Structure formats: C-alpha cells, structure tokens
Amino acid sequence: MTCKKMEPHTYMVHRHEQTFQTFTISPALPQALVIRHLADACLAFFLENCLCGTLSLMLMSMLKQTHADAAGKTEQPGTAYTRSGRAADALLLVSGSHPVRTLPGSKLLLPSSLNTLEAANHLKRVGAIAPSTQLWAVANPNVEKDASLAEQKVARGATLFLTQPPFDMDSFAAWVEDARARGVWDSARLVVGHPMISSAGNLAFWMSLSSCLGRPACQQLLRQVSTAEASNKQQAEQLCAQYNEHLVSQVIDT
C-alpha cells in the first residue's frame, strides 16, 4: 500500500493496481498536518480493504489445523473439526480482552468481535466453512448498558450468546429484556454462564473475570460472603451454596 504524489498538492492512495482515494491538500496546511492526513487515508484503506481478508485467512488457517481421530477420518472441505476429529457444529467467536485494547486508537487496529463474525460469515458464504456451522458469540450483561452490541452480532450471523455469570442481576434482567425488545431472541439462543461459588476469594475471581468487581451490587454480595467467611467458615459455605441455587432460579425466572 502506497501514497503517491500525483501533482503538487494531489495525492493518491493505492494498493497494487487498486486506487482507493485521490484527494487534494491545501498548500497552506503545515507539513505535520499533511503527513497526518496521508496517514489517516492509508489507515482507512487498510481497515476497509485488508482487515476482513486478514481475519478470513486467520480463520482458514485455524480450520485447516484439524485433528483426525484414531480411526483416521479424512478432512472434508469446508468443515471445522474438534480435537477428537469430530466435525464441529459451531464456532465460538471472541475478540479477547488483552490490556492493549484499553489504549487509545486500539479499536482502529485490532479486530473486534464484530469483525470476526463478519469474517466467519464471509467464509460461510464462499463455502470455506460449512453453511450449517453455527456462529456463537459472547455477551457480558453485567457491564453492557444495553443489548445493542448483541443486536449487531445477530445481524452478522450470531445464532447463540454465551454470557458471563450474571452477578449484577438487575443489569442482567434489563439486558435480557432489551434484547427481547430488539428481536435478538427471535433468531438467537441464550446460554447463561453459571459459576459455582465456594468462597469469597473464588467469588472475587469470577467477578474480576466478568469485569464487574467494582459494581455496587457485586461489592455488596462480596461483602456478605467475606463477612460470613470471617466469622464462620461453615456458614460461609452454606451461604455460597444458597447463592448458587438462588442464581439458577433467578435466571430461569428472567
């Protein structure tokens, strides 16, 4: 990908023989702003023309790393496999939560969960993945203010959502209802993650993993378990068992 100067103040961004954008920059602009403008144009070209293709190649590479079982099954074109060699019924597509994603501008360079869904859907359309393969996605109702992201994932082919444990039950219930109002459950199923809490430390770990440790509802629950644990270990174990059972009932009733 290059940015070629055509005339004194006219530039063209292109890759191989494909022209992406031709634009004119005012001669009054400082050189630093000219460079910034050109860099932005090149980045936009990369995101629009290269990123989806790169993700498709990555997914194809992973799918090719199949594991035949002891019976020596042969690969079938367009089929994903589990480690046992059985054809996979679904692919769980996530973007990860590396700390780099918190840096300014990282969303412009790192593929999102929406990007990976788009790439997988593209591979299904061209036959690289079997059309019957389901595309699964994740959600975190503890911290997502609404179900708009889930709605976008459904539009990109998601057929099932696996959620983080609903420690903030009010937020979870509101998210489920918003998803219902958006029609998410008309075309996608819901699998709610459920932890088996055994101690205050275990609870804190799960809450941290679910990015909701600092939420008021979660802090209150953690204090209850910590207080019980400090006074009577057996009482704390009973409290955890009751919470695990109650959480199941709450999810079913939502």
N, C-alpha and C positions, 0 to 999 in steps of 0.2 A: 504494500500500500504506500503510495507516494502523493506528495502535494507538489504540483508542477506550476511554475510561474509562466503564464501564457503571454501576458502583456505587462506593462509597468505596474499596474495595480490590480491585475486579474489573475486568479489562481484556480486550479482545477485539482480536485482530489480524485484519484482513481486507483484501482487495483487490477493488475493485469491489463486487460483492454476495456474494463468496465468503468465508465465515468459515473461518479456518484454525485458530485456537486461542483458547479462553477460559480464563483462569486467575485465581486469587486470590493476592494477595501479602500476606504478613503485615505488619500496620501497624508491627511492631517493627523491620522492616528499615530501615537508613539509606537516605536518598534516592538516594545513589550506586549502591547495590546494586539498588534498584528500577529505575533507568534502565538499568543493565547487563542486568537480566533482560528488560526490554522490548526492548532492542536485540538480544539473543540470539534472542528469539522472532521478530523481524522478519527477521533474517538466515536463520534456519531456513526461514521461509516462502519467502524468495527462492530459496534453494538448491533446495527441493523443488518449487516451482511455476513458477519463472521461468527458471532456468538452462537446462534442457533445451530449452525453447521458444526461448530466445535463440540457442542453438547451432544449432537447426534452421533458424532464419531466416538465420543467417550462412551456413550451408552452402547453403541455397537461393539466396542472393544470389550466391555464388561460382559455382554451377552455371548460373545464368542468364547469366553473362558468357562466353558461348560464342563461338567464333571460326569462322565459316564459311570454307571454303577458296575457292580461285579459281573452283571450279565452281558456287559459290553454293548449297551444301547448306542446307536448311532445318532448323530445330530440331525435334527430336522430343520430345514431352512425356516427362518422367521420364528423360531421358538426359543424362549428363555428357559433355563434349567435351574433346578435347585442343586445343592451339593450332592444329593443322593442320586442325581441323574434323572429325577422325575421332572417332567415338563412343569414349569411354573404357571400357576393360574393368574398371578398378579405381580405387579412391580410396585414397591413402596418407594415413592419419590420424595426426597427431602433435600434441603439445601445445606443443612448443618448450621452450627452456631459458633463458629470459630470467632475468637475475640477480634480478629481483623475486620469482621463485619460491623463493628461498632465505630470504625474510623470514618471520618467524613469522605464522601465520594466512593466508598467501597461498593455501594449498590450499583454504581455505574459499570464496575469492572467484574464483580463476582456474579455468577449466575444465581438467580433466585429460584425458589420452588416453582414459581410460575414458568420460568424459563425451562426448567427440567421437564415439567408437564408438557409444554409446547413441543419440546424436542422428542419426547416419547410418543406423543400423538402423531407427530410427523412420521416417525418410524413405523407406526401402525398403518398410516395411510399409504406408505410406499411399500408395505409388505415386509419390512425388515423385522417387525415384531408381529406375531400372530394377532389378527383382528379381535380374537376372543380374549386376549390378555387384558385384565382389568388394571387400571391405573389408580393406585391408592395414594392418599395424601395425609398429612398430619395437621392438627389444629391445637391451639392452646387457649381454651375458653377462659382460663384464669386471667389472662392479660390482654386478649384481643377485645377491643372496645365494641366490636360488632362482628357480624358474620360476612362482611363484605369480601374479605380475602377468600373465605370458603366459596363464596359465590363465584369469584373469579376462577378458582381452581376447578369448579364444576364446569365452567364454560370452556376450560382447557382439557376436559376429559376425565376428571377425577370421579370415581364411582364409589369411593368409600373414604371415610375420615377416621383416623385413629387419633384420639385426643390424649393430652396429658391428664393425669389424675385431677379431678375437679375439687381441689381443696377449697376454693372460693365458690361455694355452691350457688350463691346469688348471681355471681358473674356467669357461671356455667348455665344456669337456668335461663338467664337473659339471652345468652349467646344461642342456645338451642332454639328459643322462641324466635329470635331474629332470623336464624337460618330457615326456620319453618316459613316465616313470612316472605322470605326471598325465594322460596321454592327449592331450596337446596335438597330437602329430603324427598322431593319428587323424583330425583334422579341419582341420589347418593345415599349410602347407608352410613350408620354411625356405630363405631366401636369405642367405648369409653375406657380409657386406661384406668386400672384399679390397683393401688398399692396395698401391700399387707403390712401395715404399720406395726412395729414391735417395740419401739422406744422413742424417746424424744430426739435422740441423735438420728435415728432412721427417718423420722418424720421431717427433720430439718434437711436431711439429704434429699428427700423426694421433693420438698418444696423448692429447694435451690435448683434442682434439676428441672423443675417446672417453671422456673423464673418468677415465682410468686412469693418468695420468702418474706419480702417486705410489705406485703399487703396486710391491712388491718385484720381481716378475717383470719388470715393464716397465722399472724402473730398471736392472736387470741387463742387459737387452737394449740399452738406450740407452747404457750404459757401454761395452759391447762395440763398438758401431758408432762411438761417439765416439773410443775409443782407436785403433781401426783407421784412422779418418779422420785422426787427428793424426799418425800415423806414415807412412801410405802411402795416398794417395787412391785409387789403382787397387785396392789391397787392400780398401779400404772399399767400393768399387763392387761388387767380387766378393762380398763378404760380404752386401751388400744383395740382390743377385741370388739368392744361395743362400737367403737368408731368405724371399724372396718365393716361391720354388719350394717350399721346405720347408713353408711355411704352407699352401699348397694341399694338399699331401699329408696334413698333419695334419688338416685339416678333412674331407677325404674319408674318412679312417680313423676319424673320430669317430662 
